[in-house]
């Protein structure tokens, strides 16, 4: 049986993807949940995020159908690649 080989570039790319995902999750949690619990900020960007009550409320529910479609297309492309 063949053993998988990992190069340093693959390892670095994997860590970069994981770190980017964690940072994106933390920023979204701040924008959607934590900013509403804090007092109003004087920074214009943080103030607009705190007072935005429509965008983040609709972001997650509207992202789910797109994610389902993309997961299906990924599965379909892997099946077509495997059996080609």
Buried (B, 14 or more C-beta within 10 A) or exposed (E): EEEEEEEEEEEEEEEEEEEEEEEEEEEEEBBBEEBBEEEEBEEEEBEEBBEBEEEBEEEEEEEEEEEEEEEEEEEEEEEEEEEE
